[in-house]
Structures are given as C-alpha cells and as structure tokens.
Amino acid sequence: MSSTLCSAVQQSHRNAFVHSAHFTSTSAKVPTLKECLAELNPTKIENVKAMRVAHGKKAFGLVLVDQLYGSILKAEEGIRFRGKTVPDIQKALPKAPGRSEPLPKRLFWLLLTGEIPTQKQVTALSRDWAARSSIPSFVEEILDRCPPTLHPMSQFSLAVTAVSDDRPVTQLNHHLAFAKSYAQGISKKEYWQPTFEVAMDLIAKLPNIARRIFRSAYLVKEGHVWQQSGTLLQM
C-alpha cells in the first residue's frame, strides 16, 4: 500500500475518534446507543466518501491465494476489536462488581461505536434489551412442538427465522420497520436505523430462545441439576 493511502486511512480513523470524543465530552444527557450511532454515522459516511473519491481506484497491493485461506490473526496478540487487543479491552472496559471480565454489553457498545461506554449507558442498554426480550407465543409453540431428537441448533435456527419474520406478530413491530421504511422510499443513508431496531430486537430475544430450547431439549432429572445451567433454567 502506498504511503499516501496509508496516511489517508489513518487520518480517516483519527477524524472519527476525534468526533467521537467531542460528542462524549459535550453531551449533557447520557446518550443511548442509537443516539451515539446517529451522531457518529454522518462523519463516518463522509470519511468513506472522501476516501473513495481520493483513492477509490488505487490498489492496496498484491493479495495471495494463501491469504484468503489463512488466518490474519497475529500469534503474539490475537484478534483486535476496534484496534484494541483482548488484554487492552479487559483493562479498558468497566466490569460488574466482583467480576474480573467485562460484560458482553460493554463489548457490544465498543464494537458498534468505537467508544468505551459509561455505566449509565450500559444500564440503559440492559433495560432496553429487557424491554424487548419477550418472544412471541407462536415462536414458543414452534419450539415446544419440536421433537426432543431435533438438534438444539436446528431449533435455534427455526426460532431466529420466525422472530425475524416480516409479519406483525409483536406489539413493537420493529421487525416490520425496514420493510415499511423501504416501501416508503427511505434514503440509503437511513437504512441503518430500521436495521438497528431489528438487530436489537433479535439480540434481546436470544437468551429467552436459548432458555426455551434448553428446557425442552435437556430435561433436568430430579436431583441432577447442572450448576452452570441453573440461571438459564430459572429465566
């Protein structure tokens, strides 16, 4: 890759992080995840446009067939999330009281925004997912009718597909948002908003889907309760 293109890519990332830091430091109200994305996305879109105009016809360099099949992870540091190694994330992300590892919600926020969330933001995200967590009764019926011999992942696929169906089966109807917005001629710049709602709904429902499958597929016999499954069974 040319030095000019490398510099342009690095500057693009720096601009995004500067904008992110400004938003975090000047906002009086604790922003939700969607509000953070709405604030960050215009700058990121403009960065991509500028990059494509200035360097769209340039090549990064030769790509070998071996690179398509091999791992790009470095043995010394492992995978990076938003430019951070796993040890970096373990140090940077807040942890629950008495815990040594960050909670998934914090990593989810980091992956979507590139920012380290505050405790208030994580609490708000938790409440949002809790409000979206119930699964439609017809999905419960589908899972309850599955034979115990059907593999749990097959049941999981059935439930995810059913929950993501574009028919009005829930009160919130977030799964209809994209289809409705698309029919009304939504701008491509706004595609992310209904997509965000659908994704948040699905993520919030996954624990309840897993609970239903576990209880159906792995009946706990009297006097034989697996400790690691206790919380899941009680949900």
C-alpha positions as CSV (number, residue, x, y, z in Angstrom):
1,M,0.0,0.0,0.0
2,S,1.3,3.5,-0.9
3,S,2.3,5.8,2.0
4,T,-0.2,8.3,0.8
5,L,-3.1,5.8,1.0
6,C,-1.9,4.6,4.4
7,S,-1.8,8.1,5.7
8,A,-5.3,8.8,4.4
9,V,-6.7,5.7,6.1
10,Q,-5.1,6.6,9.4
11,Q,-6.4,10.2,9.2
12,S,-9.9,8.9,8.5
13,H,-9.8,6.8,11.7
14,R,-8.4,9.7,13.7
15,N,-11.1,12.1,12.5
16,A,-13.8,9.6,13.5
17,F,-12.3,9.2,17.0
18,V,-11.9,13.0,17.4
19,H,-15.6,13.4,16.6
20,S,-16.5,10.6,19.0
21,A,-14.5,12.2,21.8
22,H,-16.2,15.6,21.2
23,F,-19.6,14.0,21.3
24,T,-18.9,12.2,24.6
25,S,-17.4,15.2,26.4
26,T,-20.0,17.8,25.3
27,S,-23.2,15.8,25.7
28,A,-25.1,16.8,28.9
29,K,-27.6,14.0,28.6
30,V,-26.4,10.4,28.7
31,P,-26.8,9.3,25.0
32,T,-28.3,5.9,24.1
33,L,-26.6,3.5,21.8
34,K,-28.8,4.6,18.9
35,E,-28.1,8.3,19.6
36,C,-24.4,7.6,19.6
37,L,-24.6,5.9,16.2
38,A,-26.8,8.6,14.8
39,E,-24.2,11.2,15.9
40,L,-21.2,9.2,14.6
41,N,-22.5,7.8,11.3
42,P,-22.6,11.1,9.3
43,T,-18.9,11.7,9.9
44,K,-18.1,8.1,9.1
45,I,-20.1,8.2,5.8
46,E,-18.3,11.4,4.8
47,N,-15.0,9.8,5.6
48,V,-15.8,6.9,3.3
49,K,-17.0,9.1,0.5
50,A,-13.8,11.2,0.7
51,M,-11.7,8.1,0.8
52,R,-13.4,6.6,-2.3
53,V,-13.1,9.9,-4.2
54,A,-9.4,10.4,-3.4
55,H,-8.2,6.7,-3.5
56,G,-11.1,4.6,-5.0
57,K,-9.0,3.5,-8.0
58,K,-5.9,2.7,-6.1
59,A,-4.9,-0.9,-5.1
60,F,-3.7,-2.0,-1.6
61,G,-1.3,-4.3,-3.3
62,L,-1.0,-8.0,-4.2
63,V,-3.3,-10.4,-2.4
64,L,-2.1,-14.0,-2.4
65,V,-4.4,-17.0,-2.6
66,D,-2.8,-18.3,0.7
67,Q,-4.0,-15.2,2.4
68,L,-7.6,-15.9,1.5
69,Y,-7.5,-19.2,3.3
70,G,-5.1,-18.5,6.1
71,S,-5.6,-16.6,9.4
72,I,-4.8,-12.9,9.6
73,L,-4.5,-13.1,13.4
74,K,-1.1,-12.5,14.9
75,A,0.0,-15.3,17.1
76,E,1.6,-12.8,19.6
77,E,-1.5,-10.7,20.2
78,G,-4.6,-12.4,18.8
79,I,-7.6,-10.7,17.3
80,R,-8.2,-7.0,17.6
81,F,-11.5,-5.3,18.3
82,R,-11.7,-1.7,17.1
83,G,-7.9,-1.6,17.1
84,K,-7.7,-3.0,20.7
85,T,-6.3,-6.3,21.7
86,V,-8.2,-8.6,24.1
87,P,-5.9,-7.6,27.1
88,D,-6.5,-3.9,26.1
89,I,-10.2,-4.4,26.2
90,Q,-10.0,-6.3,29.5
91,K,-8.3,-3.3,31.0
92,A,-10.4,-0.6,29.4
93,L,-13.9,-1.8,29.7
94,P,-15.7,-1.4,33.1
95,K,-16.6,-4.6,34.9
96,A,-19.5,-5.7,37.0
97,P,-18.9,-5.5,40.8
98,G,-16.9,-8.5,42.0
99,R,-16.2,-9.6,38.4
100,S,-12.8,-9.8,36.6
101,E,-14.1,-9.7,33.0
102,P,-16.1,-7.1,31.1
103,L,-19.8,-7.9,30.4
104,P,-20.9,-8.6,26.8
105,K,-23.0,-5.4,26.7
106,R,-19.9,-3.3,27.1
107,L,-18.1,-5.0,24.3
108,F,-21.2,-4.8,22.1
109,W,-21.2,-1.0,22.7
110,L,-17.5,-0.8,21.8
111,L,-17.9,-2.8,18.7
112,L,-20.7,-0.6,17.4
113,T,-19.4,2.8,18.3
114,G,-15.6,2.5,19.0
115,E,-16.2,4.2,22.4
116,I,-15.9,2.9,25.9
117,P,-19.4,3.1,27.4
118,T,-20.2,4.6,30.8
119,Q,-22.0,2.6,33.4
120,K,-25.2,4.7,32.8
121,Q,-25.1,3.8,29.1
122,V,-24.7,0.1,29.9
123,T,-27.5,0.2,32.3
124,A,-29.8,1.9,29.8
125,L,-28.8,-0.7,27.2
126,S,-29.6,-3.5,29.6
127,R,-33.1,-2.0,30.2
128,D,-33.7,-1.6,26.5
129,W,-32.8,-5.3,25.9
130,A,-35.0,-6.4,28.8
131,A,-38.0,-4.4,27.3
132,R,-37.5,-6.2,24.0
133,S,-36.8,-9.7,25.4
134,S,-40.1,-11.5,25.3
135,I,-40.6,-13.9,22.4
136,P,-44.0,-14.2,20.5
137,S,-46.3,-17.0,21.7
138,F,-46.2,-18.6,18.3
139,V,-42.4,-19.0,18.5
140,E,-42.8,-20.6,21.9
141,E,-45.3,-23.0,20.4
142,I,-42.9,-23.9,17.5
143,L,-40.2,-24.7,19.9
144,D,-42.5,-26.7,22.2
145,R,-43.6,-28.8,19.2
146,C,-40.1,-29.7,18.2
147,P,-39.2,-33.3,18.9
148,P,-36.5,-33.8,21.5
149,T,-34.3,-35.5,18.9
150,L,-34.1,-32.3,16.8
151,H,-30.7,-30.8,17.4
152,P,-30.8,-27.6,19.5
153,M,-29.1,-25.5,16.8
154,S,-31.8,-26.6,14.4
155,Q,-34.4,-25.4,16.9
156,F,-32.4,-22.2,17.3
157,S,-32.4,-21.5,13.6
158,L,-36.2,-22.1,13.5
159,A,-36.8,-19.6,16.3
160,V,-34.5,-16.9,14.9
161,T,-36.1,-17.2,11.4
162,A,-39.6,-17.0,12.9
163,V,-38.7,-14.0,15.2
164,S,-37.2,-12.2,12.2
165,D,-40.3,-12.8,10.0
166,D,-41.8,-9.6,8.4
167,R,-45.3,-10.2,9.7
168,P,-47.0,-8.3,12.6
169,V,-46.5,-10.7,15.5
170,T,-45.3,-8.4,18.2
171,Q,-46.5,-5.2,19.8
172,L,-43.4,-3.3,18.9
173,N,-43.3,-4.4,15.3
174,H,-39.7,-3.4,14.9
175,H,-39.2,-6.3,12.5
176,L,-41.6,-4.5,10.2
177,A,-39.6,-1.3,10.3
178,F,-37.2,-1.9,7.5
179,A,-39.8,-3.3,5.1
180,K,-42.2,-0.4,5.8
181,S,-39.5,2.2,5.5
182,Y,-38.1,0.7,2.3
183,A,-41.6,0.7,0.7
184,Q,-41.8,4.4,1.6
185,G,-38.6,5.2,-0.2
186,I,-36.2,5.6,2.8
187,S,-32.8,7.0,1.9
188,K,-29.9,4.6,1.9
189,K,-28.2,6.8,4.5
190,E,-31.0,5.9,6.9
191,Y,-31.1,2.1,6.2
192,W,-29.1,1.6,9.4
193,Q,-32.0,2.8,11.7
194,P,-34.6,0.2,11.0
195,T,-31.9,-2.4,10.7
196,F,-30.7,-1.4,14.1
197,E,-34.1,-1.9,15.6
198,V,-34.5,-5.4,14.1
199,A,-31.0,-6.4,15.3
200,M,-31.6,-5.1,18.8
201,D,-34.9,-7.0,19.0
202,L,-33.3,-10.2,17.9
203,I,-30.3,-9.9,20.3
204,A,-32.6,-9.2,23.2
205,K,-34.7,-12.3,22.5
206,L,-31.8,-14.7,22.1
207,P,-31.5,-15.6,25.9
208,N,-35.2,-16.5,26.1
209,I,-35.0,-18.5,22.9
210,A,-32.0,-20.4,24.3
211,R,-33.8,-20.9,27.6
212,R,-36.8,-22.4,25.9
213,I,-34.7,-24.8,23.8
214,F,-32.6,-25.9,26.8
215,R,-35.6,-26.7,28.9
216,S,-37.1,-28.7,26.1
217,A,-34.0,-30.5,24.8
218,Y,-32.3,-31.2,28.1
219,L,-34.9,-32.1,30.7
220,V,-33.3,-31.9,34.1
221,K,-33.9,-35.0,36.1
222,E,-34.8,-34.8,39.8
223,G,-31.7,-34.5,41.9
224,H,-29.5,-33.8,38.9
225,V,-29.3,-30.1,38.2
226,W,-26.2,-28.8,36.4
227,Q,-24.9,-25.8,38.3
228,Q,-23.9,-23.9,35.1
229,S,-27.4,-24.2,33.8
230,G,-29.3,-23.1,36.9
231,T,-29.6,-19.4,35.9
232,L,-30.7,-20.3,32.4
233,L,-33.4,-22.7,33.6
234,Q,-34.8,-20.2,36.0
235,M,-35.2,-17.4,33.4
